[in-house]
Amino acid sequence: MAKPSFLLLILLFFINKSDSSTHQICIIGSGIAGSSLAHFLRKYSPQSTTTSHQSILIFERNDVIGGRMRTVSIGGDAFEAGASIIHPKNHYALEFTKSLNLSVRAPSSGANSLAIWDGTRFLFQTFSPKSDSPILDKMYDLFNSLLLLRRYGFSLIRMERFVERMLKCFLKFYEGFEERPVFGTVEEMLKWAGLYEYTARTLEEELVDAGLSPLLISELVTVITRVNYGQSVSISGLAGAVSLAGSGGGLWSVEGGNCQIPARLIQSSDVTLNLQEEITSISRLGNSYQLNSTKGNSYSCDIAVIATPLDEVNITFSPPISIPERKLQHTHATFVRGLLDPGYFGLNSVADIPELIATVEIPDLPFTCISILKKYSDDDMTYKIFSRAPLQDALLDRLFRLNDYVLYIASIYSSRKETIRINWGAYPHFKAPEVFAPFLLDGFHLYYVNAFENAASAIETGAVAAENVARLILSRYPGLNSRDSSILTSFAHVGDLLHLDL
Ligand SMILES: Cc1cc2nc3c(=O)[nH]c(=O)nc-3n(C[C@H](O)[C@H](O)[C@H](O)COP(=O)(O)OP(=O)(O)OC[C@H]3O[C@@H](n4cnc5c(N)ncnc54)[C@H](O)[C@@H]3O)c2cc1C
């Protein structure tokens, strides 16, 4: 019989591990998935009992918490660079915001002007008031609704009903523990809520069946999926419905930045946070996992959780894991302080430029959308531009060209004062029928929260997935007692996963 290597024994002894009654849970990623997982683990299990204690360690490769919830600073103001809006029915986001004493930033009046650009002309345009009067806001809202109705007809109502049907199913994820099982796979979770079918077909197929007109699908719906997911109506139906929900009324955000949610969740969950520490390998050694980091550190963990999409990270797994091959959709977010040239859009004056210019699915359009974030004065504004490819300086100079002949001759032809570029590995490249990675990657204690992200990517879906994974962990790990046994009801639904562990 082969003797265990002496070096390996020494290694096992010295790698960072606390006493044996402490169960170390290691989470990779400090975004909403990782931070809300820590929160739910603490919420659903005692911090310590006489026999056991769980310590939670979060690794984050960046120097800030939040992942795709992050702000950029331009002209001294902070703007959302990633996840910017939250739906009024996102119960966890709302609950976190309230319980963490954060303030909700009220949604804008809704009267912001939208224009649909096809590269040569505006196909459709709404109007916005040029005053701060709430009465005028309401009148413009009504007028814009009539404009939408005139162009797209009653198909708009069918679109709203489609979103409502999806939302009704999604709300099942907030049901009590008695009704809601612990789910072992994404498929089970979606099937239970009545959402799985939406992931098997494209949004376009779903909407045609729901009776939407081709014009509404190719214009307004396309605009929304491009703005929210950088993709066309060929994304899967559920992601599409979530995207459409993100264009409705009552949307909100957190005063001072949405990234405060993960930051405060981590702060309040008794977590050890290792910032700027990237995990490079995860190896199963007997009953635990050894995590190695770029800092040359090794950590021994009883439970390891991946809370980031695995598609673009460099983590080596031993033994290897197998998940469906996927890719991320990249969105290039470019922030510019300057002044858009109305001439680029065939307009005469800056005042005529709509607050949101969104585009339809036409090849070679260089940007997906341009929105005004802040107006400092009539000739000084901050804009956010989304595009599928990086925006070159030459194009930005054309978009922000100064309409002044003297300055043009003097070669000071761009109004750009500040430009910030972010290349996001933004969300999954959704493709129906969706194939999901498992929540449990190895049949032991290696979990993957972002397996759920291929259903839909949002702050709330991250929290919903984390809540289920927290219950799954507590139901499967013998040493972790739950505060309330009903939390772990319906073990049967975890099915075969439990047997692997016993
Ligand atoms: C431009 C953009 C706009 C969006 N708009 C919205 C919106 O308006 N509303 C909405 O609800 N959602 C929106 N989303 C989606 C939303 O941001 C994401 O679904 C959500 O934030 C994902 O959170 P997460 O925790 O799963 O992943 P992430 O936020 O990506 O967190 C993962 C973290 O893990 C870290 N990490 C990765 N690998 C390692 C490693 N090896 N070691 C250590 N750390 C590692 C990363 O640095 C990252 O911080 C948007 C996304 C983008 C990009």
The ligand as a Tripos MOL2 file, in Angstrom:
@<TRIPOS>MOLECULE
LIG
   53    58     1     0     0
SMALL
NO_CHARGES

@<TRIPOS>ATOM
      1 C1        -23.4450   46.6220  -17.8260 C.3       1 LIG1
      2 C2        -24.3630   45.7830  -16.9720 C.ar      1 LIG1
      3 C3        -25.6390   46.2450  -16.6770 C.ar      1 LIG1
      4 C4        -26.4860   45.4910  -15.8860 C.ar      1 LIG1
      5 N1        -27.7040   46.0090  -15.5350 N.ar      1 LIG1
      6 C5        -28.4360   45.3810  -14.5990 C.ar      1 LIG1
      7 C6        -29.5620   46.0380  -14.0300 C.ar      1 LIG1
      8 O1        -29.8780   47.1850  -14.3650 O.2       1 LIG1
      9 N2        -30.2800   45.3680  -13.0670 N.ar      1 LIG1
     10 C7        -29.9350   44.1130  -12.6490 C.ar      1 LIG1
     11 O2        -30.6260   43.5500  -11.7730 O.2       1 LIG1
     12 N3        -28.8410   43.4810  -13.1620 N.ar      1 LIG1
     13 C8        -28.0870   44.0870  -14.1090 C.ar      1 LIG1
     14 N4        -26.9530   43.4990  -14.5880 N.ar      1 LIG1
     15 C9        -26.6450   42.1110  -14.1880 C.3       1 LIG1
     16 C10       -26.0930   42.0780  -12.7750 C.3       1 LIG1
     17 O3        -25.0830   43.0300  -12.6420 O.3       1 LIG1
     18 C11       -25.5050   40.6970  -12.5040 C.3       1 LIG1
     19 O4        -26.4330   39.6800  -12.8140 O.3       1 LIG1
     20 C12       -25.1380   40.5230  -11.0310 C.3       1 LIG1
     21 O5        -24.5360   41.6770  -10.5100 O.3       1 LIG1
     22 C13       -24.2030   39.3260  -10.9380 C.3       1 LIG1
     23 O6        -23.7290   39.1940   -9.6170 O.3       1 LIG1
     24 P1        -22.8060   37.9500   -9.2140 P.3       1 LIG1
     25 O7        -22.4740   38.1220   -7.7910 O.co2     1 LIG1
     26 O8        -23.4340   36.7040   -9.6540 O.co2     1 LIG1
     27 O9        -21.4890   38.1020  -10.1200 O.3       1 LIG1
     28 P2        -20.4220   39.2690  -10.0890 P.3       1 LIG1
     29 O10       -21.0510   40.5460   -9.6980 O.co2     1 LIG1
     30 O11       -19.7050   39.2170  -11.3870 O.co2     1 LIG1
     31 O12       -19.4440   38.8530   -8.9010 O.3       1 LIG1
     32 C14       -18.4650   37.8830   -9.0520 C.3       1 LIG1
     33 C15       -17.2190   38.3590   -8.3370 C.3       1 LIG1
     34 O13       -16.2820   37.2820   -8.2940 O.3       1 LIG1
     35 C16       -14.9850   37.8090   -8.4560 C.3       1 LIG1
     36 N5        -14.1190   36.7170   -8.9210 N.ar      1 LIG1
     37 C17       -14.1750   36.0820  -10.1110 C.ar      1 LIG1
     38 N6        -13.2350   35.1160  -10.1670 N.ar      1 LIG1
     39 C18       -12.5680   35.1420   -8.9930 C.ar      1 LIG1
     40 C19       -11.4870   34.3770   -8.4670 C.ar      1 LIG1
     41 N7        -10.9150   33.3920   -9.1650 N.pl3     1 LIG1
     42 N8        -11.0440   34.6700   -7.2280 N.ar      1 LIG1
     43 C20       -11.6270   35.6800   -6.5080 C.ar      1 LIG1
     44 N9        -12.6490   36.4380   -6.9770 N.ar      1 LIG1
     45 C21       -13.1190   36.1660   -8.1900 C.ar      1 LIG1
     46 C22       -15.1760   38.9220   -9.4720 C.3       1 LIG1
     47 O14       -14.1260   39.8530   -9.4150 O.3       1 LIG1
     48 C23       -16.5310   39.5090   -9.0510 C.3       1 LIG1
     49 O15       -16.3720   40.5860   -8.1620 O.3       1 LIG1
     50 C24       -26.0640   44.2210  -15.3850 C.ar      1 LIG1
     51 C25       -24.7820   43.7640  -15.6830 C.ar      1 LIG1
     52 C26       -23.9400   44.5360  -16.4580 C.ar      1 LIG1
     53 C27       -22.5560   44.0590  -16.7260 C.3       1 LIG1
@<TRIPOS>BOND
     1     1     2 1
     2     2     3 ar
     3     2    52 ar
     4     3     4 ar
     5     4     5 ar
     6     4    50 ar
     7     5     6 ar
     8     6     7 ar
     9     6    13 1
    10     7     8 2
    11     7     9 ar
    12     9    10 ar
    13    10    11 2
    14    10    12 ar
    15    12    13 ar
    16    13    14 ar
    17    14    15 1
    18    14    50 ar
    19    15    16 1
    20    16    17 1
    21    16    18 1
    22    18    19 1
    23    18    20 1
    24    20    21 1
    25    20    22 1
    26    22    23 1
    27    23    24 1
    28    24    25 2
    29    24    26 1
    30    24    27 1
    31    27    28 1
    32    28    29 2
    33    28    30 1
    34    28    31 1
    35    31    32 1
    36    32    33 1
    37    33    34 1
    38    33    48 1
    39    34    35 1
    40    35    36 1
    41    35    46 1
    42    36    37 ar
    43    36    45 ar
    44    37    38 ar
    45    38    39 ar
    46    39    40 ar
    47    39    45 ar
    48    40    41 1
    49    40    42 ar
    50    42    43 ar
    51    43    44 ar
    52    44    45 ar
    53    46    47 1
    54    46    48 1
    55    48    49 1
    56    50    51 ar
    57    51    52 ar
    58    52    53 1
@<TRIPOS>SUBSTRUCTURE
     1 LIG1         1 GROUP 0 **** ****
